[in-house]
Amino acid sequence: MKQLVLLYWGCVFLMYLSEVYHPVDVQIEGKQTGKYHFMRRRSDIFMVIVIAWMTCFSFLRTSYNDTGNYIFSFKNAMSVAEGIKAGTFTDWTGNPWSMLYRSLMHDITENYHIYFFFPAFLSSFAVIKLFKRYSVNPAFSILIFFSIGTYVTYIAALKQCLAMFFLLLSIPYAIDRKYIRFYLLVLVAIMFHTHAFMFAIVPLLLDKPWGKLTWILLGTTLFAMATYDVTLGAFMEYAQSIGALVADDEVFDNHQINILRVMVYWVPAVLALVFRNRLFHDSTRTENLFVNMSIVSAFILTIGLVQGANLYARMAAYFEIATVIALPWIVKKLFTKQSVQFVTVVATLLYFGYFYFEFGITKAFANNYAAISLWQFILSLFG
């Protein structure tokens, strides 16, 4: 846990230095793509260190969550030739490109840390670049990112981590109405993790929050919760009928999401509802999008109050990264300059308290996570 806390505050401090010494005027109107795409903007030295640190913490792991299963499947992966012959890489419902990536890496090396490296690096790189481009307070954003567990989710879910890289790349194209490029990137993400199909609704989330669509989605959420067994059972049967990988024990696992976690996710949604006139009377499409995505993540996670805790937590993770952009913007727009600093400090303490409760106590991160050192990894390359 000490390593995770050190990573937490170290990255927050480095992103603060990045903003102090390499400030970026957050301009989220106008073109978002082409040479303006956030991935094409230069990274400063502090961003580089953060990306490297986050990448190392992830890819050097030897255990945490499903890491053991990933190691086992990597060591027993079929070759690319065998996969092509079996049609594994063309079964769109079976995360085919994740299987292709695993087989390709296994053909190249037996070192599973190298297999872990590329998802860890790509997701870390995209996330930090996204924060620098769109957040009004990158240090606060990365603090929320760690606090709500998005970073740890990326560690635990390798296939989803790969999918998220391409979904993050697609966001500027949705904002600029370049829908062909947007949906091509979403399609690529689906090939890595089937649940990425949910991101297809992003172009519908560019209008002002808490309009007709938001209330429809809330109504759908409450209906799904009230009729969970019937509604989700029917959905699962349909998904299985078309070959999608949906297991009974994921949907009906009798495990509920902690109510405190759901309340944390609802913070931006509630603020957006209560202060919608002040926040959105002159908001941009980009600002609307990040707030709406945050609201969607809260809706998805809320369904997990019934059961299917792990499934809905993973599904919410496709949208929850928007919270780390939306909340600092909401705070900045609602309060005066003097008050923003005070509110940010209070929010920082509350989010860190939640982070420590979630990973230090509830999930006992220290008992489940283990990793080798970077030097041990380097030595293993020559062993």
Backbone hydrogen bonds in HBPLUS format (Angstrom, degrees):
<---DONOR---> <-ACCEPTOR-->    atom                        ^
c    i                          cat <-CA-CA->   ^        H-A-AA   ^      H-
h    n   atom  resd res      DA  || num        DHA   H-A  angle D-A-AA Bond
n    s   type  num  typ     dist DA aas  dist angle  dist       angle   num
A0005-VAL N   A0001-MET O   2.90 MM   4  6.19 161.8  1.94 157.0 161.9     1
A0006-LEU N   A0002-LYS O   2.89 MM   4  6.04 156.6  1.94 146.1 152.9     2
A0007-LEU N   A0003-GLN O   2.95 MM   4  6.15 154.8  2.01 142.1 149.1     3
A0008-TYR N   A0004-LEU O   2.85 MM   4  6.02 157.2  1.90 146.1 152.9     4
A0009-TRP N   A0005-VAL O   3.01 MM   4  6.29 169.4  2.02 161.0 158.0     5
A0010-GLY N   A0006-LEU O   2.83 MM   4  5.69 150.4  1.91 142.7 152.7     6
A0011-CYS N   A0007-LEU O   2.95 MM   4  5.90 164.0  1.98 147.4 150.9     7
A0012-VAL N   A0008-TYR O   3.17 MM   4  6.39 154.7  2.24 142.4 149.9     8
A0013-PHE N   A0009-TRP O   2.97 MM   4  6.09 163.0  2.00 147.0 151.1     9
A0014-LEU N   A0010-GLY O   2.98 MM   4  6.17 158.3  2.03 145.7 152.1    10
A0015-MET N   A0011-CYS O   2.94 MM   4  6.06 155.6  2.00 146.8 152.8    11
A0016-TYR N   A0012-VAL O   2.99 MM   4  6.21 142.4  2.13 140.7 151.5    12
A0017-LEU N   A0013-PHE O   2.95 MM   4  6.30 155.2  2.01 148.7 154.8    13
A0018-SER N   A0014-LEU O   2.88 MM   4  6.13 148.4  1.98 141.1 150.6    14
A0019-GLU N   A0015-MET O   3.08 MM   4  6.28 149.5  2.17 138.6 145.1    15
A0020-VAL N   A0016-TYR O   2.97 MM   4  6.25 147.6  2.07 145.1 154.9    16
A0021-TYR N   A0017-LEU O   2.90 MM   4  5.98 174.7  1.90 158.1 158.7    17
A0022-HIS N   A0018-SER O   2.80 MM   4  5.30 137.0  1.98 131.3 143.0    18
A0036-TYR N   A0033-THR O   3.08 MM   3  5.04 150.1  2.17 124.1 121.6    19
A0037-HIS N   A0034-GLY O   3.22 MM   3  5.58 169.2  2.23 112.0 115.4    20
A0040-ARG N   A0037-HIS O   2.88 MM   3  5.59 157.3  1.93 124.0 131.1    21
A0041-ARG N   A0038-PHE O   3.42 MM   3  5.54 165.8  2.44 104.2 108.3    22
A0048-VAL N   A0044-ASP O   3.06 MM   4  6.38 156.9  2.12 152.4 159.6    23
A0049-ILE N   A0045-ILE O   3.06 MM   4  6.31 155.2  2.12 145.7 151.2    24
A0050-VAL N   A0046-PHE O   3.08 MM   4  6.32 159.8  2.12 146.5 151.8    25
A0051-ILE N   A0047-MET O   2.90 MM   4  6.14 168.5  1.91 157.0 159.7    26
A0052-ALA N   A0048-VAL O   2.94 MM   4  6.13 162.4  1.97 148.3 153.4    27
A0053-TRP N   A0049-ILE O   2.86 MM   4  6.01 159.0  1.90 149.8 155.8    28
A0054-MET N   A0050-VAL O   2.90 MM   4  6.07 173.3  1.91 159.8 161.3    29
A0055-THR N   A0051-ILE O   2.94 MM   4  6.00 156.3  1.99 145.0 152.4    30
A0056-CYS N   A0052-ALA O   2.94 MM   4  6.11 163.3  1.97 148.5 152.6    31
A0057-PHE N   A0053-TRP O   3.03 MM   4  6.21 164.4  2.05 153.0 157.0    32
A0058-SER N   A0054-MET O   3.25 MM   4  6.39 144.7  2.39 140.0 148.2    33
A0058-SER N   A0055-THR O   3.19 MM   3  5.30 127.0  2.49  97.3 110.5    34
A0059-PHE N   A0055-THR O   2.90 MM   4  6.11 174.7  1.90 168.1 166.3    35
A0060-LEU N   A0056-CYS O   3.13 MM   4  5.66 151.8  2.21 143.8 147.9    36
A0061-ARG N   A0058-SER O   3.41 MM   3  5.83 166.5  2.43 112.2 115.5    37
A0372-ILE N   A0060-LEU O   3.02 MM 312  5.64 156.3  2.07 154.6 151.8    38
A0062-THR N   A0370-ALA O   2.67 MM 308  5.45 166.9  1.69 135.6 137.3    39
A0063-SER N   A0370-ALA O   3.30 MM 307  5.19 152.0  2.38 136.5 130.8    40
A0370-ALA N   A0063-SER O   3.11 MM 307  5.19 147.0  2.23 140.5 137.7    41
A0067-THR N   A0064-TYR O   2.91 MM   3  5.31 159.3  1.95 130.3 136.5    42
A0069-ASN N   A0066-ASP O   3.03 MM   3  5.28 118.3  2.42 103.9 118.7    43
A0070-TYR N   A0066-ASP O   2.98 MM   4  6.32 156.3  2.03 156.3 163.9    44
A0071-ILE N   A0067-THR O   2.88 MM   4  6.15 157.2  1.93 155.4 161.4    45
A0072-PHE N   A0068-GLY O   2.97 MM   4  6.18 161.2  2.01 146.0 151.2    46
A0073-SER N   A0069-ASN O   2.90 MM   4  6.06 168.1  1.91 151.5 154.7    47
A0074-PHE N   A0070-TYR O   2.92 MM   4  5.99 148.5  2.02 141.6 150.5    48
A0075-LYS N   A0071-ILE O   2.96 MM   4  6.16 164.3  1.98 152.2 156.0    49
A0076-ASN N   A0072-PHE O   3.07 MM   4  6.25 135.4  2.28 141.4 153.4    50
A0077-ALA N   A0074-PHE O   3.23 MM   3  5.02 167.1  2.24 106.4 106.7    51
A0083-GLY N   A0079-SER O   2.92 MM   4  6.17 155.3  1.99 149.8 157.1    52
A0084-ILE N   A0080-VAL O   2.92 MM   4  6.16 156.9  1.97 153.6 158.9    53
A0085-LYS N   A0081-ALA O   3.08 MM   4  6.26 160.0  2.12 144.2 149.7    54
A0086-ALA N   A0082-GLU O   2.95 MM   4  6.15 148.7  2.05 143.8 152.2    55
A0087-GLY N   A0083-GLY O   3.00 MM   4  6.04 117.6  2.40 136.8 151.5    56
A0088-THR N   A0083-GLY O   3.03 MM   5  5.17 141.4  2.18 152.3 153.7    57
A0087-GLY N   A0084-ILE O   3.22 MM   3  5.11 147.0  2.33  96.1 105.8    58
A0090-THR N   A0087-GLY O   3.32 MM   3  5.55 165.3  2.35 108.8 112.4    59
A0094-GLY N   A0091-ASP O   3.00 MM   3  5.59 167.6  2.02 123.7 127.4    60
A0098-SER N   A0095-ASN O   3.12 MM   3  5.56 134.4  2.34 110.6 122.8    61
A0099-MET N   A0095-ASN O   3.22 MM   4  6.59 151.9  2.31 149.9 158.3    62
A0100-LEU N   A0096-PRO O   2.85 MM   4  6.17 148.9  1.95 142.3 152.0    63
A0097-TRP N   A0191-MET O   2.89 MM  94  5.36 147.8  2.00 135.0 139.5    64
A0101-TYR N   A0097-TRP O   2.86 MM   4  5.93 158.1  1.91 136.9 142.5    65
A0102-ARG N   A0098-SER O   2.98 MM   4  6.18 159.7  2.02 143.5 149.0    66
A0103-SER N   A0099-MET O   2.92 MM   4  6.14 163.3  1.95 150.0 154.4    67
A0104-LEU N   A0100-LEU O   2.82 MM   4  5.94 161.6  1.85 152.4 158.1    68
A0105-MET N   A0101-TYR O   2.95 MM   4  6.09 166.2  1.97 151.2 154.7    69
A0106-HIS N   A0102-ARG O   2.94 MM   4  6.09 150.0  2.03 142.8 151.7    70
A0107-ASP N   A0103-SER O   2.90 MM   4  6.14 143.4  2.03 144.2 153.8    71
A0108-ILE N   A0104-LEU O   3.18 MM   4  6.44 135.0  2.39 138.1 149.9    72
A0108-ILE N   A0105-MET O   3.13 MM   3  5.03 128.9  2.41  91.0 104.7    73
A0109-THR N   A0105-MET O   2.82 MM   4  5.99 162.6  1.85 155.9 160.0    74
A0114-ILE N   A0111-ASN O   3.14 MM   3  5.74 138.7  2.32 112.8 121.9    75
A0116-PHE N   A0112-TYR O   2.96 MM   4  6.29 143.0  2.09 142.0 151.8    76
A0117-PHE N   A0113-HIS O   2.91 MM   4  6.02 130.1  2.16 135.7 149.3    77
A0120-ALA N   A0116-PHE O   3.27 MM   4  6.32 162.3  2.30 153.1 158.4    78
A0121-PHE N   A0117-PHE O   2.82 MM   4  6.02 162.3  1.85 161.4 166.6    79
A0122-LEU N   A0118-PHE O   2.93 MM   4  5.94 172.5  1.94 154.6 156.9    80
A0123-SER N   A0119-PRO O   3.10 MM   4  6.03 166.9  2.12 145.7 149.6    81
A0124-SER N   A0120-ALA O   3.16 MM   4  6.13 160.4  2.20 140.8 146.8    82
A0125-PHE N   A0121-PHE O   2.84 MM   4  5.90 165.0  1.86 157.1 161.6    83
A0126-ALA N   A0122-LEU O   3.02 MM   4  6.14 166.0  2.04 146.8 150.6    84
A0127-VAL N   A0123-SER O   2.97 MM   4  6.04 162.8  2.00 149.6 154.6    85
A0128-ILE N   A0124-SER O   3.10 MM   4  6.20 172.8  2.10 152.8 154.5    86
A0129-LYS N   A0125-PHE O   3.13 MM   4  6.22 161.1  2.17 146.8 152.5    87
A0130-LEU N   A0126-ALA O   2.90 MM   4  6.01 149.7  1.99 143.8 152.6    88
A0131-PHE N   A0127-VAL O   2.96 MM   4  6.26 160.2  2.00 152.5 156.9    89
A0132-LYS N   A0128-ILE O   3.03 MM   4  6.22 165.4  2.06 149.6 153.3    90
A0133-ARG N   A0129-LYS O   3.07 MM   4  6.19 146.1  2.19 141.1 149.7    91
A0134-TYR N   A0130-LEU O   2.94 MM   4  6.06 169.2  1.96 160.3 162.5    92
A0135-SER N   A0131-PHE O   2.92 MM   4  5.08 155.2  1.99 136.0 142.2    93
A0140-PHE N   A0137-ASN O   3.08 MM   3  5.45 117.0  2.50 109.2 123.4    94
A0141-SER N   A0137-ASN O   2.94 MM   4  6.19 152.5  2.01 151.9 160.8    95
A0142-ILE N   A0138-PRO O   2.95 MM   4  6.19 161.1  1.99 151.0 153.7    96
A0143-LEU N   A0139-ALA O   3.14 MM   4  6.31 147.0  2.25 139.3 148.6    97
A0144-ILE N   A0140-PHE O   3.04 MM   4  6.34 155.9  2.10 148.2 153.4    98
A0145-PHE N   A0141-SER O   2.89 MM   4  6.10 156.1  1.94 148.0 155.7    99
A0146-PHE N   A0142-ILE O   3.06 MM   4  6.26 155.7  2.12 145.5 148.9   100
A0147-SER N   A0143-LEU O   2.92 MM   4  6.03 158.2  1.97 143.7 151.0   101
A0148-ILE N   A0144-ILE O   2.95 MM   4  6.03 169.1  1.96 161.4 159.5   102
A0149-GLY N   A0146-PHE O   3.15 MM   3  5.23 148.3  2.26 101.2 110.8   103
A0153-THR N   A0149-GLY O   2.93 MM   4  6.13 148.5  2.03 147.3 156.5   104
A0154-TYR N   A0150-THR O   3.07 MM   4  6.40 151.1  2.15 147.3 154.0   105
A0155-ILE N   A0151-TYR O   3.15 MM   4  6.55 141.1  2.31 141.2 152.0   106
A0155-ILE N   A0152-VAL O   3.12 MM   3  4.97 122.7  2.47  90.6 105.3   107
A0156-ALA N   A0152-VAL O   2.96 MM   4  6.25 156.3  2.02 148.0 154.2   108
A0157-ALA N   A0153-THR O   2.87 MM   4  5.94 147.4  1.98 153.2 161.3   109
A0161-CYS N   A0157-ALA O   2.86 MM   4  5.97 145.8  1.98 146.3 157.0   110
A0162-LEU N   A0158-LEU O   3.05 MM   4  6.39 152.6  2.13 149.5 154.8   111
A0163-ALA N   A0159-LYS O   3.10 MM   4  6.38 160.2  2.14 145.0 150.5   112
A0164-MET N   A0160-GLN O   2.85 MM   4  6.05 155.5  1.91 149.9 156.2   113
A0165-PHE N   A0161-CYS O   3.35 MM   4  6.64 144.5  2.48 141.0 148.4   114
A0167-LEU N   A0163-ALA O   3.07 MM   4  6.38 153.1  2.15 148.4 156.9   115
A0168-LEU N   A0164-MET O   2.85 MM   4  5.97 159.8  1.89 154.3 157.9   116
A0169-LEU N   A0165-PHE O   3.20 MM   4  6.45 151.5  2.28 138.6 146.4   117
A0170-SER N   A0166-PHE O   3.14 MM   4  6.35 133.3  2.37 135.4 147.0   118
A0170-SER N   A0167-LEU O   3.08 MM   3  5.05 129.8  2.34  93.1 106.8   119
A0171-ILE N   A0168-LEU O   3.33 MM   3  5.55 148.3  2.44 104.3 112.1   120
A0173-TYR N   A0170-SER O   3.03 MM   3  5.44 126.2  2.33 110.3 124.3   121
A0174-ALA N   A0170-SER O   3.22 MM   4  6.60 145.7  2.35 152.2 162.2   122
A0174-ALA N   A0171-ILE O   3.07 MM   3  5.26 125.9  2.37 103.4 117.1   123
A0175-ILE N   A0171-ILE O   3.12 MM   4  6.46 160.0  2.16 156.3 161.8   124
A0176-ASP N   A0172-PRO O   3.01 MM   4  6.21 150.9  2.10 143.2 150.6   125
A0178-LYS N   A0173-TYR O   2.79 MM   5  4.91 149.3  1.88 158.2 158.6   126
A0177-ARG N   A0174-ALA O   3.14 MM   3  5.03 161.0  2.18 102.9 107.6   127
A0182-PHE N   A0178-LYS O   3.08 MM   4  6.30 157.5  2.14 146.8 153.8   128
A0183-TYR N   A0179-TYR O   2.86 MM   4  5.93 174.0  1.87 150.0 151.1   129
A0184-LEU N   A0180-ILE O   2.99 MM   4  6.12 144.8  2.12 142.8 152.9   130
A0185-LEU N   A0181-ARG O   3.12 MM   4  6.32 158.1  2.17 147.7 152.0   131
A0186-VAL N   A0182-PHE O   3.01 MM   4  6.35 152.1  2.09 146.2 154.9   132
A0187-LEU N   A0183-TYR O   2.87 MM   4  5.97 153.3  1.94 140.1 147.1   133
A0188-VAL N   A0184-LEU O   2.99 MM   4  6.31 152.8  2.07 143.4 150.5   134
A0189-ALA N   A0185-LEU O   2.98 MM   4  6.26 157.8  2.03 145.6 151.5   135
A0190-ILE N   A0186-VAL O   2.89 MM   4  6.22 150.5  1.98 148.4 156.6   136
A0191-MET N   A0187-LEU O   3.11 MM   4  6.43 144.2  2.24 143.8 152.8   137
A0191-MET N   A0188-VAL O   3.09 MM   3  5.18 124.4  2.41  96.6 110.8   138
A0192-PHE N   A0189-ALA O   2.95 MM   3  5.21 140.4  2.11 102.4 114.1   139
A0193-HIS N   A0189-ALA O   2.90 MM   4  6.25 152.7  1.98 151.1 159.8   140
A0196-ALA N   A0193-HIS O   3.00 MM   3  5.87 167.3  2.01 129.2 133.3   141
A0197-PHE N   A0194-THR O   3.15 MM   3  6.25 164.4  2.18 131.0 132.2   142
A0198-MET N   A0195-HIS O   3.25 MM   3  6.26 172.1  2.26 126.9 127.4   143
A0199-PHE N   A0196-ALA O   3.02 MM   3  5.75 158.0  2.07 121.0 126.3   144
A0200-ALA N   A0197-PHE O   3.00 MM   3  5.72 166.3  2.02 121.8 125.9   145
A0201-ILE N   A0198-MET O   3.27 MM   3  6.28 177.3  2.27 126.0 126.5   146
A0202-VAL N   A0199-PHE O   3.06 MM   3  5.60 169.3  2.08 119.8 123.1   147
A0204-LEU N   A0201-ILE O   2.83 MM   3  5.49 152.5  1.90 123.8 132.9   148
A0205-LEU N   A0202-VAL O   2.83 MM   3  5.21 165.6  1.85 121.6 126.3   149
A0215-TRP N   A0211-GLY O   3.31 MM   4  6.63 162.9  2.35 156.5 160.5   150
A0216-ILE N   A0212-LYS O   3.00 MM   4  6.26 151.4  2.08 149.7 158.5   151
A0217-LEU N   A0213-LEU O   2.89 MM   4  6.16 160.3  1.93 154.4 159.2   152
A0218-LEU N   A0214-THR O   2.90 MM   4  6.17 151.8  1.98 145.8 154.2   153
A0219-GLY N   A0215-TRP O   2.89 MM   4  6.05 159.2  1.93 144.9 150.6   154
A0220-THR N   A0216-ILE O   2.87 MM   4  6.13 153.8  1.93 147.0 154.6   155
A0221-THR N   A0217-LEU O   2.92 MM   4  6.13 150.9  2.00 142.7 150.5   156
A0222-LEU N   A0218-LEU O   2.98 MM   4  6.30 164.3  2.01 155.4 157.9   157
A0223-PHE N   A0219-GLY O   2.91 MM   4  6.08 154.5  1.98 146.4 154.1   158
A0224-ALA N   A0220-THR O   2.88 MM   4  6.05 157.8  1.93 146.5 152.5   159
A0225-MET N   A0221-THR O   3.01 MM   4  6.28 150.7  2.10 146.6 154.6   160
A0226-ALA N   A0222-LEU O   2.95 MM   4  6.14 157.2  2.01 145.3 151.4   161
A0227-THR N   A0223-PHE O   2.95 MM   4  6.07 145.8  2.07 148.5 157.1   162
A0231-THR N   A0227-THR O   2.78 MM   4  5.70 163.8  1.80 175.3 179.0   163
A0232-LEU N   A0228-TYR O   2.86 MM   4  5.44 148.6  1.96 140.7 150.6   164
A0233-GLY N   A0229-ASP O   3.11 MM   4  5.45 132.6  2.35 114.5 127.3   165
A0234-ALA N   A0230-VAL O   2.96 MM   4  6.07 157.1  2.01 145.7 150.8   166
A0235-PHE N   A0231-THR O   3.01 MM   4  6.27 158.6  2.06 146.4 152.8   167
A0236-MET N   A0232-LEU O   2.90 MM   4  5.97 156.6  1.96 141.5 147.8   168
A0237-GLU N   A0233-GLY O   3.00 MM   4  6.24 157.8  2.05 146.2 152.0   169
A0238-TYR N   A0234-ALA O   3.02 MM   4  6.28 157.3  2.07 148.0 153.9   170
A0239-ALA N   A0235-PHE O   2.90 MM   4  6.14 164.5  1.92 152.7 157.0   171
A0240-GLN N   A0236-MET O   2.90 MM   4  6.08 160.3  1.94 151.4 156.6   172
A0241-SER N   A0237-GLU O   2.96 MM   4  6.09 140.3  2.12 137.2 148.3   173
A0241-SER N   A0238-TYR O   3.05 MM   3  4.97 120.3  2.42  92.1 107.8   174
A0242-ILE N   A0238-TYR O   3.23 MM   4  6.60 133.0  2.47 145.1 155.8   175
A0242-ILE N   A0239-ALA O   3.30 MM   3  5.48 139.9  2.47  98.2 108.2   176
A0244-ALA N   A0239-ALA O   2.87 MM   5  5.20 146.0  1.99 161.2 150.2   177
A0243-GLY N   A0240-GLN O   3.09 MM   3  4.95 158.1  2.14 100.1 105.9   178
A0250-GLU N   A0247-ALA O   3.06 MM   3  5.41 158.6  2.11 109.6 116.4   179
A0252-PHE N   A0248-ASP O   2.83 MM   4  5.82 169.1  1.84 164.6 168.4   180
A0309-ALA N   A0255-HIS O   3.05 MM  54  5.49 145.5  2.17 143.9 148.3   181
A0257-ILE N   A0304-GLY O   2.88 MM  47  5.33 161.7  1.91 127.0 132.8   182
A0261-ARG N   A0258-ASN O   3.05 MM   3  5.44 123.0  2.39 105.9 119.0   183
A0262-VAL N   A0258-ASN O   3.28 MM   4  6.72 156.3  2.34 149.9 156.4   184
A0263-MET N   A0259-ILE O   2.98 MM   4  6.24 157.0  2.03 149.1 155.3   185
A0264-VAL N   A0260-LEU O   3.02 MM   4  6.31 152.2  2.10 148.0 154.9   186
A0265-TYR N   A0261-ARG O   3.10 MM   4  6.41 156.1  2.16 148.4 154.3   187
A0266-TRP N   A0262-VAL O   3.06 MM   4  6.30 136.0  2.26 142.3 154.5   188
A0266-TRP N   A0263-MET O   3.15 MM   3  5.05 128.6  2.43  92.0 105.7   189
A0267-VAL N   A0264-VAL O   3.32 MM   3  5.57 164.0  2.35 107.2 111.9   190
A0270-VAL N   A0266-TRP O   2.91 MM   4  6.04 163.8  1.93 164.7 167.5   191
A0271-LEU N   A0267-VAL O   3.08 MM   4  6.26 170.4  2.09 157.3 160.1   192
A0272-ALA N   A0268-PRO O   2.86 MM   4  5.96 155.1  1.92 146.2 153.6   193
A0273-LEU N   A0269-ALA O   3.03 MM   4  6.23 142.8  2.17 139.8 149.4   194
A0274-VAL N   A0270-VAL O   2.91 MM   4  6.13 173.1  1.92 161.5 162.3   195
A0275-PHE N   A0271-LEU O   2.97 MM   4  5.89 162.4  2.00 147.7 152.8   196
A0279-LEU N   A0275-PHE O   2.96 MM   4  6.09 158.9  2.01 159.7 166.7   197
A0280-PHE N   A0276-ARG O   2.99 MM   4  5.70 160.2  2.03 142.4 147.0   198
A0288-ASN N   A0284-THR O   2.95 MM   4  6.18 163.1  1.98 151.5 156.6   199
A0289-LEU N   A0285-ARG O   2.90 MM   4  6.07 155.3  1.96 145.2 152.0   200
A0290-PHE N   A0286-THR O   3.16 MM   4  6.49 165.5  2.18 157.6 158.1   201
A0291-VAL N   A0287-GLU O   3.22 MM   4  6.40 162.8  2.25 149.9 154.6   202
A0292-ASN N   A0288-ASN O   2.85 MM   4  5.99 164.4  1.87 155.2 160.3   203
A0293-MET N   A0289-LEU O   2.84 MM   4  6.02 160.9  1.88 155.5 160.7   204
A0294-SER N   A0290-PHE O   3.10 MM   4  6.20 151.4  2.19 137.0 144.5   205
A0295-ILE N   A0291-VAL O   2.99 MM   4  6.31 150.4  2.08 147.0 155.2   206
A0296-VAL N   A0292-ASN O   2.91 MM   4  6.22 157.2  1.97 151.1 157.1   207
A0297-SER N   A0293-MET O   3.01 MM   4  6.29 155.3  2.07 147.2 153.2   208
A0298-ALA N   A0294-SER O   3.19 MM   4  6.49 148.8  2.29 141.5 149.3   209
A0298-ALA N   A0295-ILE O   3.11 MM   3  5.12 118.7  2.50  94.7 109.6   210
A0299-PHE N   A0295-ILE O   3.00 MM   4  6.37 153.6  2.07 150.3 157.6   211
A0300-ILE N   A0296-VAL O   2.97 MM   4  6.25 165.9  1.99 157.6 160.2   212
A0301-LEU N   A0297-SER O   3.03 MM   4  6.17 165.1  2.05 146.2 150.6   213
A0302-THR N   A0298-ALA O   2.99 MM   4  6.07 145.8  2.11 142.2 151.5   214
A0303-ILE N   A0300-ILE O   3.20 MM   3  5.57 133.4  2.43 104.1 114.8   215
A0304-GLY N   A0301-LEU O   2.94 MM   3  5.30 134.6  2.15 105.3 117.9   216
A0305-LEU N   A0302-THR O   2.93 MM   3  5.51 164.8  1.96 117.4 121.2   217
A0306-VAL N   A0303-ILE O   3.07 MM   3  5.98 168.9  2.08 124.0 127.4   218
A0312-TYR N   A0308-GLY O   3.05 MM   4  6.22 171.2  2.06 171.1 171.8   219
A0313-ALA N   A0309-ALA O   3.02 MM   4  6.09 148.4  2.13 146.8 156.1   220
A0314-ARG N   A0310-ASN O   3.04 MM   4  6.19 157.7  2.09 147.4 152.7   221
A0315-MET N   A0311-LEU O   2.97 MM   4  6.24 151.1  2.06 143.5 152.4   222
A0316-ALA N   A0312-TYR O   2.85 MM   4  5.88 158.0  1.90 141.0 146.9   223
A0317-ALA N   A0313-ALA O   3.18 MM   4  6.27 135.9  2.38 134.6 145.4   224
A0318-TYR N   A0315-MET O   3.22 MM   3  5.81 162.3  2.25 113.1 118.1   225
A0319-PHE N   A0316-ALA O   2.95 MM   3  5.63 154.0  2.01 119.7 126.7   226
A0320-GLU N   A0316-ALA O   2.93 MM   4  5.94 145.1  2.05 151.6 161.9   227
A0322-ALA N   A0319-PHE O   3.07 MM   3  5.97 160.7  2.11 125.6 130.4   228
A0323-THR N   A0320-GLU O   2.89 MM   3  5.45 149.5  1.98 114.6 123.2   229
A0324-VAL N   A0321-ILE O   3.22 MM   3  5.70 137.5  2.41 107.5 116.4   230
A0325-ILE N   A0322-ALA O   3.06 MM   3  5.30 145.7  2.18 104.3 114.5   231
A0326-ALA N   A0322-ALA O   2.81 MM   4  6.02 164.9  1.83 157.9 163.1   232
A0327-LEU N   A0323-THR O   2.98 MM   4  5.80 175.1  1.99 149.9 151.5   233
A0330-ILE N   A0326-ALA O   2.89 MM   4  6.15 156.9  1.95 155.8 163.0   234
A0331-VAL N   A0327-LEU O   2.94 MM   4  6.18 166.8  1.96 160.5 163.0   235
A0332-LYS N   A0328-PRO O   2.98 MM   4  6.12 161.8  2.01 145.1 150.3   236
A0333-LYS N   A0329-TRP O   2.98 MM   4  6.14 152.5  2.06 148.3 155.5   237
A0334-LEU N   A0330-ILE O   2.98 MM   4  6.08 144.8  2.11 148.6 157.5   238
A0335-PHE N   A0331-VAL O   3.21 MM   4  6.16 152.3  2.29 151.4 155.6   239
A0340-VAL N   A0336-THR O   2.81 MM   4  5.94 149.1  1.90 155.6 164.4   240
A0343-VAL N   A0339-SER O   2.85 MM   4  6.06 173.2  1.85 164.6 166.2   241
A0344-THR N   A0340-VAL O   2.83 MM   4  5.90 157.0  1.88 149.2 156.0   242
A0345-VAL N   A0341-GLN O   3.04 MM   4  6.23 154.8  2.10 145.2 151.4   243
A0346-VAL N   A0342-PHE O   3.01 MM   4  6.29 165.9  2.03 155.0 158.4   244
A0347-ALA N   A0343-VAL O   2.83 MM   4  6.00 163.5  1.85 150.5 155.7   245
A0348-THR N   A0344-THR O   2.80 MM   4  5.92 148.4  1.90 141.6 150.9   246
A0349-LEU N   A0345-VAL O   3.04 MM   4  6.34 158.9  2.09 151.5 155.3   247
A0350-LEU N   A0346-VAL O   3.02 MM   4  6.31 159.1  2.06 150.4 156.4   248
A0351-TYR N   A0347-ALA O   2.82 MM   4  5.97 165.1  1.84 153.2 157.3   249
A0352-PHE N   A0348-THR O   2.90 MM   4  6.03 157.7  1.95 147.4 154.0   250
A0353-GLY N   A0349-LEU O   2.94 MM   4  6.04 152.1  2.02 140.0 148.2   251
A0354-TYR N   A0350-LEU O   2.95 MM   4  6.25 155.1  2.01 146.7 153.2   252
A0355-PHE N   A0351-TYR O   2.83 MM   4  6.05 159.9  1.87 147.5 153.5   253
A0356-TYR N   A0352-PHE O   2.87 MM   4  6.08 162.7  1.90 152.7 156.2   254
A0357-PHE N   A0353-GLY O   3.00 MM   4  6.16 155.6  2.06 144.5 151.6   255
A0358-GLU N   A0354-TYR O   2.81 MM   4  5.97 161.9  1.84 154.4 159.5   256
A0359-PHE N   A0355-PHE O   2.94 MM   4  6.07 173.2  1.95 155.2 156.9   257
A0360-GLY N   A0356-TYR O   2.71 MM   4  4.87 137.4  1.89 123.4 137.0   258
A0361-ILE N   A0357-PHE O   3.30 MM   4  5.11 143.9  2.44 111.4 119.8   259
A0362-THR N   A0357-PHE O   2.88 MM   5  6.20 173.8  1.89 170.2 169.5   260
A0363-LYS N   A0358-GLU O   2.86 MM   5  6.02 149.9  1.95 145.4 155.1   261
A0365-PHE N   A0359-PHE O   2.77 MM   6  5.22 167.3  1.79 158.5 162.8   262
A0367-ASN N   A0364-ALA O   3.00 MM   3  5.61 140.1  2.16 116.0 126.1   263
A0368-ASN N   A0365-PHE O   3.05 MM   3  5.30 146.7  2.17 106.5 116.5   264
A0369-TYR N   A0365-PHE O   2.93 MM   4  5.93 150.6  2.02 166.1 171.6   265
A0377-PHE N   A0373-SER O   3.05 MM   4  6.39 152.3  2.13 145.7 153.3   266
A0378-ILE N   A0374-LEU O   2.95 MM   4  6.27 160.0  1.99 150.0 154.9   267
A0379-LEU N   A0375-TRP O   2.95 MM   4  6.22 161.4  1.99 150.2 155.1   268
A0380-SER N   A0376-GLN O   2.95 MM   4  6.15 145.9  2.06 141.3 150.9   269
A0380-SER N   A0377-PHE O   3.04 MM   3  5.00 117.4  2.45  92.7 108.6   270
A0381-LEU N   A0378-ILE O   3.11 MM   3  5.35 140.8  2.27 101.4 112.4   271
A0382-PHE N   A0379-LEU O   3.03 MM   3  5.49 149.0  2.13 109.1 118.1   272
A0383-GLY N   A0380-SER O   3.32 MM   3  4.84 158.5  2.37  91.5  97.8   273
